[in-house]
Amino acid sequence: MKYKSIMAIALSAGMLACGSGKEKTEDTNEAPLIGKSAIKITDGVMTPEALYSFGRVSDVQVSPDNAKVLYGVTYVSVEQNKTNRELFTMNVDGTDNKQITKTPKSENNAVWVKNGSKVAFLSSESGSSQIWEMNVDGTDRIQISDVNGGINGFTYSPDGKKVLYIKNVKYGERAVDKYPDLPKASGRIIDDLMYKHWDAWVEEVPHPFIADFDGEKLVNDLDLLEGEPCESPMLPSGGIEQLAWSPDSKTVAYTCRKKKGLEYALSTNSDIYFYNLDTKETRNITEGMMGYDINPTFSSDGKYVAWQSMERDGYESDKNRLFVMDLSSGEKIYVTENFDYNTDFAVWSKDNQSMYIVSCVEAKTQIFQAYIHTKEIKALTKGVHDYESFAIAGDKLIALRHSMSQPNEIYSVSTSTGEAAQITHENKEILDQITMGKVEERWIATTDGKKMLTWVVYPPNFDANKKYPTLLYCQGGPQSTVSQFWSYRWNLQMMAANGYIIVAPNRRGLPSFGKEWNEQISGDYGGQNMKDYLSAIDELAKEPFVDKDHLGCTGASYGGFSAYWLAGNHNERFKAFLAHAGIFNLEAQYLETEEMWFANWDLGGSFWDRSNSIAQRSYANSPHRFVEKWDTPIMITHGEFDFRILASQGMMAFNAAKLRGIPTRMLIFPDESHWIAQPQNGILFQREFFRWFDQWLKK
């Protein structure tokens, strides 16, 4: 149920289009090149249009000589309803920053190759996503691959003689395969589970391929999963990080859950496999480890392989552990055994005796150093922000960092002191025009005597002598931390800029506060975590600047479930609700969703198992069972391509509100999934979001 927010948004009359007229091609029918925005903000207020003007910095790569940084920036055009990604280089200290591409087709998966003399990347310039190479200054672009159907990701072997790439292959039998005389028949013949996943019908799956590379083109392509109806990397979000080359270029490690259909739907048990290029043999190195095992990475000396591992099958939110295997002895080392937090990203140190890891602790994501043999975990950075990923450059880490008040920028972090210096300023021109609200960390007492970190975001130019309408933000996941995240849909600063105080609790069931806090929610939907929400809003409602008569509540996914549940259990606290992609009827959800392991673990099992007390408690707390107590306006939004939580859940909630005579509105996106990805749909969502709450919460 975990989700990532991908937002987008539309031009108002006063906003300038991304790019400039100078970038038009000679064909006047072609749209302007999508590039850096020149938006002008006159009142300092963040609007949806301003939010979608930010350049989105990603994918930092350091050159082999540790002198240069390669990265990408994604720009949005609401007018064209799409995005475009360009590439940049700079010195490791941030100087000599140059844009090296300027094309209408995005450049993705960019990496240094050929000892740093070239940059390789993916582009659909030729009609499908293929590997290209160019000089470091962006000149002399040459297409390297010509793979039928295109490539999703790639990595060159260390010796440069082979390329490992990801390509989708056909999965299952289509109607036209069985009945060739019906080529236009659109029906899907389904005999097993996992026929849909997140936002797509499962008719193809990604496979890893190896090809020989002579420096100019790929030949002798080999599918490592030939004939296996499995996926590697794993859907929906796995990429090239789930595969790795050994330093001697003789072994490929890949992540795979070698299951299909019902078995796949019930299990999270993936493994790390080694494929030996010489012997053509495949070996499972995590046999007997029953949860997710993902993201293998070899030490530079070839003596070790590290990966992230969860312990229990069926539990997708288990502690994400760091494991290392000594390849000579086969010994497995649980490096973070004494560290009660997740490992979200890991890179080997220069001496291969430790790893730098990203981990979220008390809702702030920092970089730590994990020592392999002593299992010591040492905090390297501190502060109110989230580090996302990084690459090593000598004695520095070149890292992506964001906060609730700033989108991703690149920082140089000292490996000895943790001191950080910002070296990109992609969004300075926009940020300089916006007044951000204060972000405050509060620790609030819960009903069971614990302390809960709650972020409070104040409106810009906050006046303590005034009273403000206030929104309770309910997090999705359900086990997804309310950290210092920056979102292009659930942006707390933009909510605050519209004149609201935002209350964002790290309620029970969220990581970064230890295993006990994280796991409490499983089997207790509608239980302690809802009490936590009410504790947070009740505490803030005591403040003289909070208008306790105009409180609202919103959230997506499990946050949408929370809004539905609270709508029937809030005792007149709130004056308006908004739920996006939320679960309304848990019994229906159990049979509608695709990842059955999730429903079995979090709900405790099926609703027909009357002897299962945990499951029966879960279904007794389904929001639809409290509709008779709904008494407050509620808005519902949902995407019809959401195969995680079907749009029927939102439609049921809307119909129930209408039949109960509750003021309600529904915003349905026929072409969106669990997220809202298209720019103009993103703008529409934001405009309707504030139109709804302004109607009910502002005097």
URZIUR-V116720 format. One record per helix or strand of 3 or more residues. SS is the DSSP state (hx for helix, st for strand). FROM is the first residue (numbers start at 1). LEN is the number of residues. If there is no record, write none. Layout:
# URZIUR-V116720
SS/FROM/LEN ; SS/FROM/LEN
This chain:
# URZIUR-V116720
hx/21/3 ; hx/48/4 ; st/56/7 ; st/68/10 ; st/82/10 ; st/108/6 ; hx/114/3 ; st/118/6 ; st/130/6 ; st/153/4 ; st/162/9 ; hx/175/4 ; st/204/10 ; st/218/6 ; hx/240/3 ; st/243/3 ; st/251/6 ; hx/261/6 ; st/271/6 ; st/282/3 ; st/293/6 ; st/304/6 ; st/321/6 ; st/332/3 ; st/345/4 ; st/354/8 ; st/364/8 ; st/377/3 ; st/386/8 ; st/396/8 ; st/406/9 ; st/420/3 ; hx/428/4 ; st/439/7 ; st/451/7 ; st/468/7 ; hx/492/6 ; st/500/6 ; hx/515/5 ; hx/528/14 ; st/546/11 ; hx/558/10 ; st/576/5 ; hx/586/7 ; hx/596/8 ; hx/613/8 ; hx/623/7 ; st/634/6 ; hx/647/14 ; st/664/6 ; hx/679/19
